[in-house]
Amino acid sequence: MVDYHAANQSYQYGPSSGGNGAGGGGTMGDYMAQEDDWDRDLLLDPAWEKQQRKTFTAWCNSHLRKAGTQIENIDEDFRDGLKLMLLLEVISGERLPKPERGKMRVHKINNVNKALDFIASKGVKLVSIGAEEIVDGNAKMTLGMIWTIILRFAIQDISVEETSAKEGLLLWCQRKTAPYKNVNVQNFHISWKDGLAFNALIHRHRPELIEYDKLRKDDPVTNLNNAFEVAEKYLDIPKMLDAEDIVNTARPDEKAIMTYVSSFYHAFSGAQKAETAANRICKVLAVNQENEHLMEDYERLASDLLEWIRRTIPWLEDRVPQKTIQEMQQKLEDFRDYRRVHKPPKVQEKCQLEINFNTLQTKLRLSNRPAFMPSEGKMVSDINNGWQHLEQAEKGYEEWLLNEIRRLERLDHLAEKFRQKASIHEAWTDGKEAMLKQRDYETATLSDIKALIRKHEAFESDLAAHQDRVEQIAAIAQELNELDYYDSHNVNTRCQKICDQWDALGSLTHSRREALEKTEKQLETIDQLHLEYAKRAAPFNNWMESAMEDLQDMFIVHTIEEIEGLISAHDQFKSTLPDADREREAILAIHKEAQRIAESNHIKLSGSNPYTTVTPQIINTKWEKVQQLVPKRDHALLEEQSKQQSNEHLRRQFASQANIVGPWIQTKMEEIGRISIEMNGTLEDQLSHLKQYERSIVDYKPNLDLLEQQHQLIQEALIFDNKHTNYTMEHIRVGWEQLLTTIARTINEVENQILTRDAKGISQEQMQEFRASFNHFDKKQTGSMDSDDFRALLISTGYSLGDAEFNRIMSVVDPNHSGLVTFQAFIDFMSRETTDTDTADQVIASFKVLAGDKVSLEAPGGWLGGALPARTGRVGPGGPVCGWEWPRALPCHPQNFITAEELRRELPPDQAEYCIARMAPYQGADAVPGALDYKSFSTALYGESDL
């Protein structure tokens, strides 16, 4: 449909204005004057008049039907001026003065004059055409007036290669039909008689409608009727000519042909505009759909990552200790699996999520869309906070595991020590209560009594010697209770039994001493040698028991210095063995001397030494036991020394590799920082260099894997410290993750700069100039600057800034009010200042073209929807012509709606359905069923309202 609203421009044609035409170089007045020199005698030629009547009538009705009316007789239906004014309002899109209601001749003349005045106001010079002649039904003048209107509103604005009007239309026809055989358009009469030119025009623009190769030049009537029927059925161009009239006329009417051909021009020109508009909308919608897909992907990835963090943190915060080392070591192994297997993919997901978010925001800025705001709780900052909480819980969890393992190791050591000492003590106390309860002194001899007294004294000495062991047992039990040992109940029960038994032994010992002392006065004889033997054998026996206990005592060390200390103490102990051996021999000599004296004096000893139960056989047995335990202790210490030396080797091996990997990571971080600031070469060169740099970093991963293997060996060996390096595996892992994240972010920044450059048409020189200016004012070389430095940068680029303007610019480049401006934000700002992007107004204009020439006529009583106002009288040839009831002037407005059918016809299916699903129903008074509001939809695309 032709867009006649474009004719609203204020052209000043005619000899008085001196203005030029749309493209022909001459004035409209000159052109119209030439057209007015038409042969008025020829106009009365019956063949030509018939063609003009039919063509002009069809042309007028093609426009009047938009207002819901039409004409039957061209020289009768325009006599009252009402439909003439209506025709001008429809084709111009402007409001004419209010028509007069009267039915008298003067009222009709006034209405026609208003129409003629409007035509004259458009720069058209009317020659010899007056209102009276139109009112009188002068066919010649009426046809001349309609032709003048057609020239002004349908042909004048045609412009092709700096030619306009008739010449422009002729040139357009020649260009379009040039490739076709048997078509040679040189004029607007005989060149069209065979009908091939009409078919060629249609085939050139809509080849699916015409089978041109099947047309024959010698069958003009068939050719013409084919073109006329196809144009009316598929192109909405009414049939304005008769094939027989054209064929049977030697020279068809030029004006009729021009009028009909101009309809083809406007139809195909409108189709081109619709295609351009559809392409623009497709482009805008494609960007919007892609951005929505990115937003949905971000929401999904963010939800998954936050859910994983939410599930993992309670596991890391679980501090319920286990009862055994094996259970805690399993927890440690689970934690290692988490660090090696479960966490690294999530680190990559987090990094990719940030990259996707930055890319999405860049695309939104480039397409002039509002920034993407994720759902509540799914911002990048929320993810970073959750990740920070996760790492804090992770660090505390590992420390807790190691402390628990140390605690359980000490508990196991203490528990074994408690059981060993308790077993020794219980073995010693076995039978002691029964012995102390004996009443053998009542029937004993004096020597027996004295022996019993001495024996009891030795027992008391032995009892005192075991006091330390009992105290040690109680102290170990107390420590196990303080360390929350899982079997504390059994330990406490056994310790309480030992203490109760010890108290009973003390009480029994005291009672027996009183009984022996009561009878001691009667007993004087005592074997001094046995007594001396007993006194020396008891402490020596205790020493051997203590030595055996120490030699069998378990030990736990963590460093080579500790084991070397134990070896030194053991060597010192071995150095005392010669003195101990001499003491043993001295004790045995006393026993032998007693036997020698008894034998020499024929004394019959009553069995063993009455003063002690420690016989020479016991001393020798225990001494042999000590001699056997010493090399076993040597072997255990040497094995532990070898183990600690192996651990020391693992420490040094890990430290050697860590002291290489740690500084390497730090160096690469610094180099990436310098690269991101310097950025030499083109953006593609920079991107290629950064990706090569990224590959070199990824290629370094085997060194990190080797370090992980060495760290695994250290963990399995339960090595908890390393004095040879300040780097821990945690430091190396964090540094490596930061290095990968930094290079990925730097590459993403360059890719976003390329997107900005390509989308905004920024040259490489401009980009380098922007970078040089930014680096100059980035004094700290951090890749961002504060507001003062940014103000200086803007001033250096030629901006004259007041506080209000600068605050506006800061709200654009720093929407989060962080106080810092990044290079990417600076590039986005400069690109918006120097380039053009699609706007909401452009999209609205495109939808307007697709919607076509819908017209809304305002009038009381129901002009809306195409109905005419009430009419009085009748209209017909030969009868009185009465006017319409016009209560007020009729405004003519384009409607701001489009239908679903039009969207599906002009747009691809997916994008048409996208628009239909999101457009609100049109609420205007002129709405029709299914009308959609494209204006509010277009503004919503650019963030000016809710979509």
MARKOLLUM-32405 format. One record per residue (C-alpha): x, y, z; residue in one letter. Coordinates in steps of 0.02 Angstrom, whole numbers, plus 50000, padded with zeros to 5 digits. Example, Ala and Ser with C-alpha at 12.3 -4.5 7.8 and 13.67 -1.06 7.14 Angstrom:
REM residues 2
506154977550390A;506844994750357S;
***
This chain:
REM residues 947
500005000050000M;500675017249954V;501255028250098D;500475045050050Y;500895052550218H;502635055750151A;501815069250044A;501545079950199N;503225088350175Q;503025106850138S;503515108249955Y;503535125749883Q;503265123649697Y;502775135949564G;503575150849481P;503395161849633S;504375150449752S;505885146749643G;506085129549727G;506645113849639N;505715097549622G;506115081349711A;507445076049588G;507185082849414G;508005099749432G;506465109549369G;505065117449470T;503405109049499M;502555124049421G;503545121949260D;503185103349253Y;501345105449287M;501265119349158A;501965107349029Q;500705094149077E;499305106749062D;499735109348880D;498875092948841W;497805091748687D;496075095748748R;495345090248585D;496135073048604L;495405071948777L;493715071348698L;494265056748590D;493055043148641P;494395029448658A;495555040048763W;494155047348869E;493505029848903K;495235023948958Q;495495039249069Q;493775037749149R;494045019349192K;495855021749250T;495555037649351F;493965030349429T;494905014549482A;496355024949549W;495185036049653C;494235020849721N;495885012449770S;496095026649895H;494275030249940L;493995012249992R;495185015450138K;493835027150203A;492465014550164G;491725022850008T;491935024049818Q;491315033249661I;490355026749513E;490375041649394N;491935052349402I;491165068349334D;489575066849440E;490185060349609D;491425074549635F;490185088649596R;489715092349777D;491565092449829G;491305080649977L;492115065049907K;493425075849823L;493925082849994M;493865065250067L;495005058949927L;496285072649962L;496265069250149E;496575050650121V;498005052549996I;498845067050089S;498555061550269G;498095079650311E;496525087950373R;495585099350254L;494455113650310P;492745108950372K;491545106150225P;489925116050214E;488305107150253R;487175115850132G;486485108149973K;486465123749868M;487615127049721R;488615139849819V;488985126949954H;489595114449824K;490685127749741I;491425132249909N;491815114049947N;492655111649776V;493635127849801N;494265121349967K;494885105849876A;495675116149736L;496475127849862D;497235112849951F;497925106549785I;498645123749749A;499415124149924S;500465109149872K;501305119449737G;500175113949594V;499705127049466K;497945123849403L;497655130549228V;495885134249169S;495105122949302I;493785131649408G;492575125749541A;491055130149434E;491605118349295E;491795103949418I;490115107649499V;489325108349326D;490015090949288G;491235096149150N;492035079449107A;493555087149023K;493955098349173M;493585084549299T;494765072449213L;496075086149203G;495905089749388M;496065071149434I;497595069549322W;498355084649412T;498045075949579I;498815059749515I;500355069149454L;500565077949620R;500255063549741F;500695047849642A;502005052549512I;502905068349567Q;503855060249710D;504535046149603I;506415048649592S;507635037049503V;509465041649473E;509165060449489E;507645060249376T;505895062649441S;504065061849398A;503705055449223K;505535053649174E;505935045049338G;504485032849318L;505005029149138L;506815026149191L;506235014549331W;505215004349206C;506695003349087Q;507874997549224R;506674984249287K;506214977149115T;507934978249033A;508364959649056P;506764953648972Y;506644948948787K;505354957548676N;505184971848802V;505804989348756N;504955002848860V;505215019748776Q;503565028448820N;501925026348911F;500815021448764H;501315009248625I;502745001348726S;501414993348835W;500174987148704K;500784969148696D;500654967148885G;502424959948904L;503054975448995A;501714973649130F;502124955149152N;503994958949156A;503754971649298L;502794958849401I;504014944549363H;505514955449408R;504844958149584H;503754942649611R;504424928949493P;503314915749573E;501744924549510L;502154924949322I;502774911349203E;503574924049088Y;504364911548968D;502644905048920K;501994922248864L;501884926048675R;502114943048599K;500754939448469D;499414936948604D;499304954248686P;497544952148756V;498044936448853T;499634944948912N;498724960548972L;497314951149059N;498594939849145N;499554954849213A;497964964049265F;497244948749356E;498874944449446V;499104962749500A;497334963649569E;497384946649655K;499134946549731Y;499764964649731L;498154973549785D;498224984549626I;496454987049558P;496134983949374K;496185001249295M;496294996449110L;495404984948987D;496494973948879A;495344975948728E;495364994948742D;497264995348740I;497464982948598V;496124990848490N;496825008348511T;498235013848396A;499025024048535R;498415020148712P;498105034748827D;499765039848906E;498985046749065K;498005030749096A;499565020049071I;500605031549184M;499295030949320T;499215011949316Y;501115009649307V;501365021749454S;500325009649559S;501594995849518F;503005007449569Y;502225011549738H;501714993449770A;503474986749741F;504285001649828S;503194998149982G;503674979749976A;505514984749979Q;505204995950129K;504284981850216A;505724969850182E;506964982550251T;505874985250403A;505674966450429A;507564964150417N;507844977650547R;506574969750665I;507324952450635C;509024959150680K;508384967350839V;507374952050890L;508824940150853A;509934950250971V;508564950251103N;508274931451087Q;510134927751101E;510264938851255N;508774929951335E;509594913051302H;511194919451386L;510174925851534M;509304908951553E;510994899851544D;511704911451677Y;510214908751793E;510344889751772R;512244889051799L;512144901051947A;510764890652028S;511744874452005D;513354881852075L;512494889952225L;511574873652261E;513234864152259W;514004877052377I;512464875852490R;512634856852499R;514524856852523T;514714869852661I;513744859652794P;514854844652755W;516424855252778L;515724862952938E;515354845953016D;516574844453162R;515934828353243V;517524818553288P;517704799953255Q;518284787153380K;519744779653285T;521184785653177I;520564774753034Q;518894783753031E;519734800853036M;520954795752899Q;519464790752792Q;518744808152820K;520424815352765L;520394804352609E;518624810452571D;519254828252589F;520684824652469R;519434817752341D;518424833652362Y;519954844452327R;520574833952180R;518954828252098V;517434838252151H;518054856052174K;519114859152015P;517604857651895P;516644869752004K;518104882051996V;517984881151806Q;516084883351814E;516284898651925K;517574906251806C;516494902451653Q;514974909951741L;515894926351768E;516484926351586I;514704923051523N;514034936851635F;515324949451571N;515014944351389T;513134946151412L;513304963451489Q;514454968751346T;513204962651215K;511804971651305L;512794987851307R;513264985951123L;511444983051073S;510874997851180N;509904986551299R;509774988851487P;511024979351593A;510564961651648F;510054960151831M;510064941851888P;508744935252006S;508894939452189E;510304929652269G;511114925052102K;512224940252074M;514074937452039V;514414945252209S;513224932552291D;514174918352208I;515844925852263N;515204927652442N;514614909652442G;516274903952369W;517234913652502Q;516184905452638H;516544888552557L;518434891452558E;518404897452738Q;517474881752790A;518674871452685E;520214878752768K;519524876252944G;518974858552900Y;520714852952845E;521504860553000E;520224851853110W;520544835053026L;522414836153054L;522184841353236N;520974827053264E;522184814453190I;523564821053304R;522384820053452R;521874802153413L;523684797153389E;524104803953560R;522554795553633L;523064778653560D;524824780953627H;524194785753800L;522914771653803A;524244758753759E;525404766053889K;524004765354018F;523644746953978R;525484742453986Q;525794750854155K;524154744354225A;524594726654172S;526314727954254I;525564734954413H;524174721954419E;525454708254395A;526464715454539W;524984717054657T;524374699454618D;524404689754784G;525014704454887K;523394705854985E;523424687355029A;525244688755084M;524884703855195L;523424694655276K;524484679555330Q;524694676555517R;526294666355499D;527184676855628Y;526144668955767E;527034652255751T;528704658255681A;530354657255769T;531344672355821L;532384671355666S;530814669055563D;530044684255646I;531574694555612K;531544688255434A;529714692655420L;530064710155486I;531464712755362R;530424705355224K;529024717155268H;530214731955265E;530794726455093A;528974725255040F;528644742755103E;530154748755004S;529474739854852D;527744747254887L;528474764654895A;529404761554733A;527754757054648H;526924773054710Q;527614782554557D;526864769854440R;525164771254521V;525244790154508E;525754788754326Q;524274777154293I;523084789654374A;523864804254277A;523704795054111I;521884790954149A;521554809154191Q;522344814954027E;521314802353928L;519764809554010N;520284827253966E;520604822253784L;518874814153774D;519494796453743Y;518074785953676Y;518434771253798D;518624782553950S;517334772554048H;518354756454047N;519954766254081V;519154774754231N;518464758254297T;520154749954287R;521064764854363C;519824765554507Q;520074747154541K;521964749554546I;521804764454665C;520604755254780D;521764740254783Q;523244751754817W;522344759554966D;521934742055032A;523764736855014L;524294752155112G;523074748455250S;523584729955257L;525434734455256T;525194745955405H;524224732555502S;525554719155470R;526964730955524R;526084733955690E;525914715255717A;527734711655675L;528374725955783E;527364719155927K;528344702955920T;529994710855858E;530704712156036K;530754693256043Q;531654691555876L;533504697655866E;534374686155749T;534444691155570I;535534686555428D;536394703055383Q;536944696355218L;535184691655169H;534624708455231L;535974717455132E;535564706754981Y;533734710954995A;534054729455015K;535184730154863R;534224717754756A;532554726854774A;533084743754698P;534124734754568F;532614724154526N;531544739954513N;532874747754403W;532824732654287M;530924733154283E;530974751554243S;532304748354111A;531264734554032M;529754745954038E;530724760153956D;531474748453826L;529734742153781Q;528934759353792D;528124765253629M;528724781553554F;528064793653422I;529104807053336V;528834818853190H;530574825353151T;532304818253131I;532894829053276E;531664820453393E;532234802853344I;534044807953358E;533644814053535G;532914796953577L;534424788153503I;535584799353606S;534604795353765A;534664776853723H;536534777653695D;536714786253863Q;535684772253941F;536814759153861K;538314768053934S;537624764354109T;537494745654076L;539304741454133P;538984749654302D;537334740454316A;538204724154273D;539464727254412R;538044730754533E;537214714554481R;538804704954510E;539004713254681A;537234708254732I;537504690554672L;539154690254769A;538204694554930I;537044679954900H;538504668354866K;539384674355022E;537834670555127A;537774652955058Q;539644650655084R;539494656055267I;537954644955294A;538834630355217E;540444633655309S;539494635055474N;538324620855430H;536824632255439I;535294624855360K;534384638555269L;532524636955257S;532324639255072G;532464656554992S;533034672955066N;531774677255202P;531974695955168Y;531574696654984T;530734687354845T;532024693354721V;533114678354694T;534734677954596P;533804668354462Q;532544682654445I;533964695354436I;534864685254303N;533264682254205T;532814700554204K;534584705354163W;534544693654013E;532874701353965K;533654718653974V;535104712553866Q;533854705853737Q;532804721653736L;534284733353706V;534634727453525P;532764727053489K;532674744953548R;534174748953438D;533284741353288H;531644750653322A;532564767153340L;533564764153181L;531954760053086E;531154775853150E;532724785653104Q;532624778552928S;530784783252920K;531154801052977Q;532574802352852Q;531344796852716S;530114809852779N;531474823052774E;531844817952595H;529984820152553L;530004837252635R;531524842752536R;530824835352374Q;529164844552396F;530044860652448A;531184860152296S;529714858652176Q;528614870952273A;529994884052276N;530004883052085I;528124882252051V;527644895852178G;528794909652107P;528334904151930W;526484907051966I;526864923952045Q;527934928951895T;526554924051773K;525284934051872M;526394949451860E;526704946651674E;524834945251639I;524594961551733G;525884970051622R;525134962551463I;523374968351509S;524044986251530I;525254987451384E;524204978251251M;525384980651103N;524804977250924G;523034974550860T;521674967150970L;521754951050867E;523644950450894D;523384953551080Q;522044939951087L;523164927750995S;524624931951109H;523554929751265L;522874912951204K;524664907051168Q;525084913051342Y;523594903451410E;524164887551320R;525904889451394S;525114890751567I;524034875251536V;525594866051473D;526384869651643Y;525024859351730K;526104843251737P;527274852351858N;525774855751971L;525214837551955D;526974831952006L;526854843152157L;525144835752199E;525914818252192Q;527314823552308Q;526044831652424H;525044815452423Q;526584805852482L;526844818552621I;525024817052675Q;525124798052675E;526704799052781A;525754810452903L;527024824452886I;526264840252956F;527614853452938D;529024858052819N;530364870352869K;531174870352696H;529824880552609T;528534893852646N;527364886952511Y;525994874952558T;524974864952434M;523504876052477E;524494891552427H;525004883452263I;523214878052223R;522494895252260V;523864903652157G;523554891852011W;521674894752016E;521954913652022Q;523174912451875L;521924902851766L;520524914751815T;521584930251779T;522134924651604I;520334919551563A;519674936451620R;521034945751521T;520594935951363I;518754939651392N;519134958351408E;520044958351240V;518614948351160E;517374961051227N;518444975151156Q;518404966450987I;516504964851002L;516414983451044T;517564988250902R;516644977750772D;514914982650831A;515325001250842K;516505002650692G;517985008650796I;519635008150700S;521215000150767Q;522025017250777E;520585023750883Q;520695008550997M;522585011151019Q;522305029651052E;520995025351184F;522195012951265R;523645025351263A;522565039051341S;521895027051473F;523625020351518N;524315038051532H;523055042551667F;523055025251747D;524485030551862K;524435015051970K;524405003651817Q;522984993351890T;521824993351739G;520605005151824S;520605023051887M;519675033752012D;518475047951967S;519805061651975D;520955052751851D;519445048951740F;518935067351740R;520705071851686A;520615058751548L;518965065751481L;519655083451482I;521185077551385S;520035070251250T;519165087051226G;517665086151344Y;517135102051433S;516385095251594L;515285102951725G;514845093551883D;513125088351819A;513795081751653E;515235072751739F;514045064651863N;512965058851717R;514465051151630I;515025042651793M;513285034851812S;513525027251638V;515315020651659V;515135015951844D;513315010251868P;513765000752028N;514545016552108H;516165007552149S;517185023352122G;518255015051987L;518165015751797V;518845000951697T;519565001851521F;518074991851454Q;516855004451529A;517885018651450F;517845009951279I;515955007351293D;515705025751334F;516815031951192M;515975020051069S;514265026851116R;514925044451091E;515645040950918T;514455027950840T;512605025350807D;511525010750861T;509755005150835D;508495015050938T;506715012450995A;506105025850872D;506915016650727Q;506065000350777V;504385009450796I;504595016850621A;504954999450553S;503394992150633F;502415006750561K;502985002050386V;502474983850415L;500774989350482A;500414998250316G;499205012750282D;497855010050413K;496845026150431V;495725031650573S;494405044950532L;493655054050678E;491835059750664A;490305058750775P;489065045550733G;490285032050680G;491615036450550W;492775024050644L;492945006850568G;492625012950389G;490785018250405A;490215034350322L;489135047350411P;487285047950381A;486815054450209R;485295063950150T;484545062249979G;485285051049849R;486705050949725V;486465046149545G;486635052449371P;485255063849317G;484535066349493G;484825079149629P;486445076649721V;486345079349908C;487825081150027G;488405071350176W;488025076850353E;489735083050414W;489605088450596P;491445092950605R;493085091550513A;493755073950489L;495535071050555P;496495056850476C;497775048150586H;498905033050563P;498525019250688Q;499855012850812N;499414994550799F;499824979250694I;498914962750678T;499584945150708A;499204940850527E;500324955150467E;501744949750583L;501654931750521R;501644937850340R;503144949650357E;504274941050486L;505054923650503P;503914911750601P;504944910850763D;505164929750774Q;503364933250726A;502764921850869E;504034930150984Y;503234947350949C;501454940850962I;501804932851133A;502524949051203R;501464962851123M;500044969451229A;498314971451151P;498074988551072Y;496914999151183Q;496545013851065G;494785018951020A;495125013650841D;495674996050889A;495084981150788V;494994962850846P;496744955750862G;497614972850860A;499324972950948L;500244988051019D;501964988450934Y;502465005451006K;502525000051189S;503364983651136F;504754993251045S;505095004951192T;505174989951309A;506554982051203L;507674996651249Y;507254997251434G;506065012251424E;504625001951497S;504264984251556D;504204971251417L;
***
